Amino acid sequence: MKKSDVIIRKATLKDRTALYPLVAGLMLHHRLLAKNKDHLAQLIEVDDISKLRRQWFTKHISSKNSLVLVAQMNEEIVGYSLNFIKDNVRVYKLRKLGHVADLYIKKGHRGQGIAKQFKDIIFSWFKKKRIKYLSIATHAENKKAHSIYKKWGFFDYHIEMRKKL
Ligand SMILES: CC(C)(COP(=O)(O)OP(=O)(O)OC[C@H]1O[C@@H](n2cnc3c(N)ncnc32)[C@H](O)[C@@H]1OP(=O)(O)O)[C@@H](O)C(=O)NCCC(=O)NCCS
């Protein structure tokens, strides 16, 4: 695949149905990475994803404070990224954060620079919106994503821990 074969564009409401299997793919990816039962127990069932995500995509595709991108190859959506401006916790001086919520490229299309193209567009979009800091999160087992995010200039900021009762 040549870079020029991929079109990166903003998602429209018509893309929602094509996006659900990609969200399921993202969930499945984390299931396969999960090494212990406590991590596995917290992942939502893949079957529930489309119902849950319909409103989520509708809201973000329609909002001027969100950026939903898709990577299209011929007629197929091979990747997506969902980003939005969020209010920071009110005790902090920094009021707004740009949040990179979802980033997923289908297997078979990875390692070809699609996420990098998303990243460049996402960073410029947030800059135009005068956002100073971005947040991104991934599961602790997702070492590859963590190292890519570091390469892109993200630093570790917050460690969330969980405990089973
Ligand atoms: C993580 C993911 C989004 C990367 O997408 P991709 O299109 O394959 O990434 P790219 O080819 O654009 O490469 C992005 C960068 O990562 C680097 N990279 C690629 N594979 C890497 C690896 N295994 N380890 C470290 N860096 C890697 C590339 O060199 C590139 O660097 P650059 O931006 O400085 O040029 C993709 O692998 C994916 O969807 N994985 C499954 C879902 C997932 O983990 N999502 C993110 C967490 S929520």
The ligand as a Tripos MOL2 file, in Angstrom:
@<TRIPOS>MOLECULE
LIG
   48    50     1     0     0
SMALL
NO_CHARGES

@<TRIPOS>ATOM
      1 C1         -0.8630    1.8100   17.8670 C.3       1 LIG1
      2 C2         -1.3560    2.0180   16.4330 C.3       1 LIG1
      3 C3         -2.5220    3.0070   16.4510 C.3       1 LIG1
      4 C4         -0.2250    2.5850   15.5750 C.3       1 LIG1
      5 O1         -0.7280    2.8070   14.2830 O.3       1 LIG1
      6 P1          0.1770    2.6230   12.9720 P.3       1 LIG1
      7 O2         -0.5380    3.2050   11.8070 O.co2     1 LIG1
      8 O3          0.5930    1.2170   12.8880 O.co2     1 LIG1
      9 O4          1.4370    3.5440   13.3470 O.3       1 LIG1
     10 P2          2.4160    4.2590   12.3280 P.3       1 LIG1
     11 O5          2.8180    3.3100   11.2590 O.co2     1 LIG1
     12 O6          1.8490    5.5670   11.9280 O.co2     1 LIG1
     13 O7          3.6370    4.5000   13.2780 O.3       1 LIG1
     14 C5          3.5320    5.4970   14.2800 C.3       1 LIG1
     15 C6          4.8600    5.6810   14.9310 C.3       1 LIG1
     16 O8          5.1220    4.5560   15.7670 O.3       1 LIG1
     17 C7          6.3850    3.9870   15.4740 C.3       1 LIG1
     18 N1          6.2100    2.5670   15.7050 N.ar      1 LIG1
     19 C8          5.5850    1.6710   14.9290 C.ar      1 LIG1
     20 N2          5.5850    0.4660   15.5300 N.ar      1 LIG1
     21 C9          6.2280    0.6380   16.7190 C.ar      1 LIG1
     22 C10         6.5520   -0.2280   17.7880 C.ar      1 LIG1
     23 N3          6.2280   -1.5180   17.7640 N.pl3     1 LIG1
     24 N4          7.2050    0.2950   18.8510 N.ar      1 LIG1
     25 C11         7.5430    1.5980   18.8910 C.ar      1 LIG1
     26 N5          7.2440    2.4800   17.8990 N.ar      1 LIG1
     27 C12         6.6070    1.9820   16.8380 C.ar      1 LIG1
     28 C13         6.6490    4.3750   14.0430 C.3       1 LIG1
     29 O9          8.0390    4.4340   13.8050 O.3       1 LIG1
     30 C14         6.0140    5.7450   13.9400 C.3       1 LIG1
     31 O10         6.8790    6.7530   14.4300 O.3       1 LIG1
     32 P3          6.7640    8.2580   13.8390 P.3       1 LIG1
     33 O11         5.3560    8.7260   14.0740 O.co2     1 LIG1
     34 O12         7.7530    9.0290   14.6360 O.co2     1 LIG1
     35 O13         7.0930    8.1300   12.3830 O.co2     1 LIG1
     36 C15        -1.7970    0.6660   15.7950 C.3       1 LIG1
     37 O14        -0.7360   -0.2570   15.9160 O.3       1 LIG1
     38 C16        -3.0390    0.0800   16.4180 C.2       1 LIG1
     39 O15        -4.1630    0.4370   16.0480 O.2       1 LIG1
     40 N6         -2.8750   -0.8330   17.3730 N.am      1 LIG1
     41 C17        -4.0010   -1.5040   18.0160 C.3       1 LIG1
     42 C18        -4.8550   -0.5650   18.8580 C.3       1 LIG1
     43 C19        -4.0730    0.2540   19.8230 C.2       1 LIG1
     44 O16        -3.1820   -0.2260   20.5130 O.2       1 LIG1
     45 N7         -4.4530    1.5600   19.8930 N.am      1 LIG1
     46 C20        -3.7930    2.5270   20.7280 C.3       1 LIG1
     47 C21        -4.1130    2.4120   22.1400 C.3       1 LIG1
     48 S1         -5.7110    2.8570   22.6280 S.3       1 LIG1
@<TRIPOS>BOND
     1     1     2 1
     2     2     3 1
     3     2     4 1
     4     2    36 1
     5     4     5 1
     6     5     6 1
     7     6     7 2
     8     6     8 1
     9     6     9 1
    10     9    10 1
    11    10    11 2
    12    10    12 1
    13    10    13 1
    14    13    14 1
    15    14    15 1
    16    15    16 1
    17    15    30 1
    18    16    17 1
    19    17    18 1
    20    17    28 1
    21    18    19 ar
    22    18    27 ar
    23    19    20 ar
    24    20    21 ar
    25    21    22 ar
    26    21    27 ar
    27    22    23 1
    28    22    24 ar
    29    24    25 ar
    30    25    26 ar
    31    26    27 ar
    32    28    29 1
    33    28    30 1
    34    30    31 1
    35    31    32 1
    36    32    33 2
    37    32    34 1
    38    32    35 1
    39    36    37 1
    40    36    38 1
    41    38    39 2
    42    38    40 1
    43    40    41 1
    44    41    42 1
    45    42    43 1
    46    43    44 2
    47    43    45 1
    48    45    46 1
    49    46    47 1
    50    47    48 1
@<TRIPOS>SUBSTRUCTURE
     1 LIG1         1 GROUP 0 **** ****
